[in-house]
Structures are given as C-alpha cells and as structure tokens.
Amino acid sequence: MIERLREQGISDSRVLAAMNQVPRHHFVQEALASRAYEDTALPLGCQQTISQPYVVARMIELLAQGRDLGKTLEVGAGCGYQAAVLACMAKDVYAIERIKTLLDRAKENLRPLRVPNLRLKYGDGSIGLPEAAPFDTIIVAAGTSAVPRPLLDQLAPLGRLILPLGGIDQVLLMVERQSDGRLKETRYDAVRFVPLLPGTE
C-alpha cells in the first residue's frame, strides 16, 4: 500500500509513516479484511464508508504541507481509521461522529491500539466542537455544498481546514486563515464522499 501511495504522488514521509503504522484491516468488517489494503473505499454499514487510502493520505498531506498538524478536529470519525492516522502526526486529535453505532465501533477498533492523544466524541460534526476550539487543523470526511460557519469560527490563527465541497461533483477545498484573519480558499482533486448531515442518530 505504501509503495502504491508513493507511485500516486504522496511524498510526505510523515504521512507515509503514519499510514504504514496504522493497521487498516483492524478497521474494516471481518468479511472485507482481505481487501483492507486495496485502494478503494469500503462499506462500514449505516450507509457510510471507510475512505480509500489514497484520499486519506492526500487530504492529510495537503493539510500538513510540511507543518505540524497541531490540535486537529476530525468531522466524521466513522470506524476510527483516519483518526488513528491523524494521531500519528498531530499533537491532539478530537474526532466527532454523529452515528452512535459507528462511534461505538470506532472505540472498539481503537482500544487495542492505545492511542493516548485521541478523543472520540458523539455529536453533530457540522457544528464542530466549540468546547475544544480553536483547532490548528480541521478535516471533514463528508461532502458539503458550503463550509459550515461554526467550523470556520473554530479555526485557529494560521489554521487550515480541508473538506470535500459540492454535491454530486465534489472537489477537495482547503481554507487557510491568513495572518490578517482573512480566509484563503484553494481547490484540489475531484473526490466523492457521503454527504455531511446535521444532527445525531
């Protein structure tokens, strides 16, 4: 998997090391474990998926761009895989999930890995986690037609946020808070994610 990521253009050694460190097969359903290292999204149940390894690596590499991730918020913890990868690179990771079944599964998946700097939260990711803000980096694992205002408000000075923007046709959007407080937007690759939904279930 790591060699394939290199061939696909992932060059940040910290990202490759983090991807190599986290056993992806621990995070997929047992019946799909043999496919865990394929470069494809896999179903998690609850109409959710675990993102393909390239997309996880690409989003984190864009978010880092040679800098430390600092304190990170992940919106859409899912099975906990991406949160575990982030925890290899960030000072602290707060991962929020709106589907209780998935959150419980993520806790179960992560327990044997004993990740000390990762906190899982049950809640509505579209409103972020104001009690733990501000965040140096925010990564959203669900598509949305507009950047949720609460997430922008929780972005630290010089912070970065990345998310899939759009409906059917989505692109990765990076939002960076400049030193003067203004927000700079940059668009990257075409992607396909499940939609970001409000509320909890």
C-alpha positions in Angstrom: 0.0 0.0 0.0 2.8 2.4 0.9 4.6 1.8 -2.4 1.4 2.4 -4.3 0.8 5.7 -2.4 4.3 6.8 -3.4 3.6 6.0 -7.0 0.3 8.0 -6.7 2.3 11.1 -5.7 2.2 11.0 -1.9 5.7 12.3 -0.9 5.4 13.4 2.7 7.4 10.9 4.7 5.4 11.6 7.9 2.2 10.8 6.1 3.6 7.6 4.6 5.0 6.5 8.0 1.6 7.2 9.7 -0.3 5.2 7.0 2.2 2.4 7.5 1.8 2.4 11.3 -2.0 2.0 11.4 -3.3 -1.5 10.5 -6.2 -0.7 8.2 -7.6 -4.3 8.4 -8.5 -3.7 12.1 -11.0 -1.0 11.0 -13.0 -2.9 8.3 -15.6 -5.6 8.7 -14.0 -9.1 9.0 -15.5 -10.2 5.7 -13.7 -7.4 4.0 -10.3 -7.7 5.8 -8.7 -9.3 2.7 -9.5 -6.1 0.8 -8.3 -3.7 3.5 -5.2 -2.5 1.7 -6.8 -2.1 -1.8 -7.0 1.5 -2.9 -10.8 1.6 -2.6 -13.5 2.8 -0.3 -15.2 0.0 1.6 -18.6 -0.1 3.2 -18.9 0.3 7.0 -22.7 -0.1 7.3 -25.0 2.7 8.3 -24.6 4.0 4.7 -21.1 5.1 5.5 -17.7 4.1 4.0 -14.0 4.0 5.0 -12.2 6.3 2.6 -9.7 4.8 0.1 -6.1 5.0 1.4 -5.0 7.5 -1.3 -7.7 10.0 -0.3 -6.9 9.7 3.4 -3.2 10.3 2.6 -3.8 13.1 0.1 -6.1 15.1 2.5 -3.6 14.8 5.4 -0.7 15.7 3.2 -2.5 18.8 1.9 -3.4 19.7 5.5 0.1 19.3 6.7 2.2 20.8 3.8 5.4 20.4 5.8 3.9 21.8 9.0 2.9 20.1 12.3 -0.9 19.4 12.4 -1.1 20.7 16.0 -4.5 20.3 17.5 -6.8 18.6 15.0 -10.6 18.2 14.7 -11.9 15.4 12.5 -15.5 15.6 11.5 -16.9 12.1 10.6 -14.8 9.7 12.7 -16.5 6.7 11.0 -14.6 3.5 12.0 -11.8 5.5 13.6 -9.1 4.7 10.9 -8.4 8.2 9.7 -8.4 9.5 13.3 -5.7 6.9 14.2 -3.6 8.0 11.2 -4.0 11.7 12.2 -3.0 10.8 15.8 0.4 9.7 14.5 1.0 13.2 13.2 -1.0 15.6 15.4 -0.4 16.8 19.0 -4.1 16.1 19.8 -7.0 14.7 17.8 -10.6 15.3 18.5 -12.8 13.0 16.3 -16.5 13.6 16.2 -19.1 11.1 14.9 -22.9 11.6 14.6 -23.9 7.9 14.3 -23.7 6.2 17.7 -23.2 2.7 16.2 -20.2 3.8 14.3 -18.7 5.7 17.3 -19.0 2.6 19.4 -17.3 0.6 16.7 -14.5 3.2 16.4 -13.9 2.9 20.1 -13.7 -0.8 19.9 -11.3 -0.7 16.9 -9.1 1.9 18.6 -8.9 0.3 22.0 -6.1 -2.2 21.3 -4.0 0.5 19.6 -4.0 2.6 22.8 -3.8 6.0 21.2 -3.2 8.5 24.0 -3.7 11.7 22.1 -7.1 10.8 20.5 -10.5 11.7 21.9 -13.7 10.4 20.3 -16.9 12.5 20.7 -20.5 11.8 19.9 -22.2 14.8 18.3 -23.1 16.9 15.2 -19.9 17.4 13.3 -21.4 20.3 11.3 -21.2 22.5 14.5 -17.7 21.3 15.4 -16.6 21.1 19.0 -16.6 24.6 20.4 -15.5 23.4 23.9 -12.2 22.2 22.5 -11.6 25.0 19.9 -9.6 26.6 18.4 -8.1 24.0 16.1 -4.9 24.3 14.1 -6.3 21.8 11.5 -9.8 20.6 10.7 -10.5 17.7 8.3 -14.0 16.8 7.2 -14.8 13.3 5.9 -18.1 14.1 4.3 -19.2 16.3 1.4 -21.0 19.6 1.8 -22.2 22.4 -0.5 -20.8 25.1 1.8 -18.2 25.3 4.5 -20.1 25.2 7.9 -19.7 28.5 9.6 -19.0 27.0 13.1 -16.0 25.1 11.7 -14.5 28.3 10.3 -15.1 30.1 13.6 -13.2 27.3 15.4 -10.2 27.6 13.1 -7.1 29.0 14.9 -5.0 31.8 13.5 -3.0 30.4 10.5 -5.2 27.3 10.8 -6.2 25.1 7.9 -9.4 23.3 7.1 -9.9 20.7 4.3 -13.2 19.2 3.1 -15.0 17.8 0.1 -17.0 20.7 -1.4 -20.0 20.1 -3.6 -23.0 17.8 -4.2 -22.5 15.0 -6.8 -19.4 16.6 -8.2 -17.0 17.3 -5.3 -13.5 18.7 -5.0 -11.2 19.0 -2.1 -11.3 22.5 -0.7 -8.6 23.9 1.5 -9.4 27.0 3.6 -6.5 28.8 5.3 -6.8 31.5 7.9 -4.2 34.2 6.9 -2.2 36.3 9.4 -4.6 39.2 8.9 -7.6 36.9 9.6 -8.8 36.6 6.0 -9.7 33.2 4.6 -7.9 31.9 1.5 -9.5 29.1 -0.5 -7.7 26.6 -2.8 -9.4 23.8 -4.7 -7.7 20.5 -5.4 -8.7 17.0 -6.6 -12.1 15.7 -7.6 -13.4 13.3 -4.9 -16.6 11.5 -3.8 -17.8 11.4 -0.2 -21.1 10.7 1.5 -22.9 13.9 2.5 -22.4 15.8 5.7 -25.6 15.6 7.6 -26.7 17.6 10.6 -27.9 16.2 14.0 -27.1 12.8 15.6 -28.6 9.3 15.4 
